[in-house]
Amino acid sequence: MIAVVVLVASSAWLSYNISCCNHSDDQGGDALPGGDNSGSISTPAGIGVPVKTLIGTLLFDDTHEIGRLGDYLCHLYFQSSDTASIYTRMKSKWSKVHGLDAVYYRSPARGSDSVIVIENKVNGSRYKGRQLSDDKIRDQCYKLHDTRSSELAETASLVIGAMNGRDGLKLDRLLMEHDLIAGKTTRTRIASTGARIPFSRKTRDVSHRLRKILISRVDKGRYRRA
């Protein structure tokens, strides 16, 4: 899986046309929050997927639910008190669980004017080396555009434009790895080839907030204790 509410961009971005490129005719439904870290099918009701966390082993309905938690933790990472005014989240799913895990627009008022495309991984789920490469991101953007959703087309246009360096806008790629056992999120910069950039890892302790989220969701019945 790969992963903005108010978009601050010029009309040039919105008019950027990616439909002229050759791409598949796959179409998805409306973009919804979610994600799939493994591609596995849903587990039958009543069984659940065991996931180790800092409050013990919990049962998730399926692997998509694990991915949705990773997407949510990523969102909280970029919406902390010191970054909420800098980053704007964009819609990035071309189906309920598929698309770019997250896309953020970074305001030029607080540093460089850029677009960030994110891939989320949870509890050591393996990053496949080309998931954030130019080719893979471009393919996902074509699928976003093919939904005929104006918001998803807006995201696709912005990402493709940044990839091409239009008007000085740059594209950044981040791998976000969420360790539910240690309560830490690690971000790593990714090159245009999809490879990790050496010495670019940064880790943040999110254990306090993660504990509250997990306990709340267990209390509400969203997750179950094993």
Residue pairs with C-beta under 8 A, 6 or more apart in sequence:
1 35
1 36
1 37
1 67
1 97
1 98
1 99
1 101
1 119
1 120
2 99
2 100
2 101
2 117
2 118
2 119
2 131
2 132
2 136
2 137
2 140
3 35
3 71
3 74
3 92
3 99
3 100
3 101
3 102
3 103
3 117
3 118
3 119
3 120
4 87
4 88
4 89
4 90
4 91
4 103
4 104
4 105
4 155
5 88
5 89
5 90
6 88
7 88
7 90
7 105
7 154
7 158
8 88
8 105
8 107
9 105
9 154
9 158
10 167
12 166
12 167
13 154
13 157
13 158
13 161
13 166
13 169
14 154
14 157
15 157
16 157
16 158
16 160
16 161
16 166
17 157
18 141
18 142
18 145
18 156
18 157
18 160
19 145
21 142
23 139
23 142
23 143
23 146
24 139
24 142
24 143
24 146
25 146
26 143
26 146
27 94
27 143
27 146
27 147
27 148
28 93
28 94
28 95
28 98
28 99
28 143
28 146
28 147
29 95
29 96
29 147
30 147
30 149
31 91
31 92
31 93
31 94
31 95
31 99
31 144
31 147
31 149
31 151
31 152
32 93
32 96
33 68
33 71
33 72
33 93
34 64
34 67
34 68
34 71
34 93
34 96
34 97
35 64
35 67
35 68
35 70
35 71
35 97
35 101
35 120
36 63
36 64
36 67
36 97
36 98
37 63
37 66
37 67
37 70
37 120
37 121
37 122
37 125
38 63
38 66
38 125
39 63
40 62
40 63
41 62
42 61
42 62
42 63
42 64
43 49
43 61
43 62
43 63
45 61
47 59
48 59
48 60
48 61
48 224
48 226
49 59
49 60
49 61
49 62
49 63
49 65
49 66
50 57
50 58
50 59
50 226
51 57
51 58
51 59
51 60
51 66
51 122
51 123
51 180
52 123
52 180
52 181
53 180
53 181
53 210
53 214
54 180
54 181
54 182
54 183
54 207
54 210
54 211
54 214
55 211
55 214
55 215
55 218
56 225
56 226
57 225
57 226
58 214
58 218
58 223
58 224
58 225
58 226
59 223
59 224
59 225
59 226
60 66
60 69
60 223
64 96
64 97
66 122
66 123
67 97
67 101
67 120
67 122
69 122
69 178
69 180
69 213
70 101
70 120
70 121
70 122
70 176
70 178
71 101
71 102
71 120
72 213
73 120
73 176
73 178
73 185
73 206
73 210
74 101
74 102
74 118
74 120
74 176
74 178
74 185
75 89
75 102
76 206
76 209
77 176
77 185
77 187
77 204
77 206
78 84
78 87
78 89
78 102
78 104
79 87
79 89
85 107
85 110
86 106
86 107
86 110
86 111
87 104
87 105
87 106
87 107
87 116
88 104
88 105
88 107
89 102
89 103
89 104
90 103
90 104
90 105
90 151
90 154
90 155
90 158
91 149
91 151
91 152
91 155
92 99
92 100
92 101
92 102
92 103
92 144
92 152
92 155
93 99
93 100
94 140
94 143
94 144
94 146
94 147
94 152
98 143
99 140
99 143
99 144
100 117
100 118
100 137
100 140
100 141
100 144
100 155
100 159
101 118
101 119
101 120
101 176
102 116
102 117
102 118
102 120
102 176
103 115
103 116
103 117
103 118
103 155
103 158
103 159
104 115
104 116
104 118
105 114
105 115
105 116
105 158
106 112
106 113
106 114
106 115
106 116
106 172
107 113
112 170
113 168
113 169
113 170
114 162
114 169
114 170
114 171
114 172
115 158
115 159
115 162
115 169
115 170
115 171
115 172
116 171
116 172
116 173
116 174
117 132
117 137
117 159
117 171
117 172
117 173
117 174
118 173
118 174
118 175
118 176
119 127
119 131
119 132
119 173
119 174
119 175
119 176
119 190
120 176
120 177
120 178
121 127
121 175
121 176
121 177
121 178
122 177
122 178
122 180
123 178
123 179
123 180
123 181
124 177
124 179
127 175
127 177
127 196
129 194
129 195
130 136
130 193
130 194
131 194
132 173
132 175
132 190
132 194
133 192
133 193
133 194
134 163
134 192
134 193
136 194
137 159
137 163
137 171
137 173
138 160
138 163
141 155
141 156
141 159
141 160
142 156
144 152
144 153
144 155
144 156
145 152
145 153
145 156
145 157
147 153
158 169
159 171
161 167
161 169
162 169
162 170
162 171
163 171
172 189
173 189
173 190
173 191
173 192
174 187
174 188
174 189
174 190
175 187
175 188
175 189
175 190
175 196
176 185
176 186
176 187
177 185
177 186
177 187
177 188
178 184
178 185
178 206
179 185
179 186
180 210
180 214
182 207
183 205
183 206
183 207
183 208
183 210
183 211
184 203
184 204
184 205
184 206
184 207
185 203
185 204
185 206
186 201
186 202
186 203
186 204
187 201
187 202
187 203
187 204
188 196
188 197
188 200
188 201
188 202
189 196
189 197
189 200
190 196
190 197
191 197
214 223
217 223
218 224
218 225
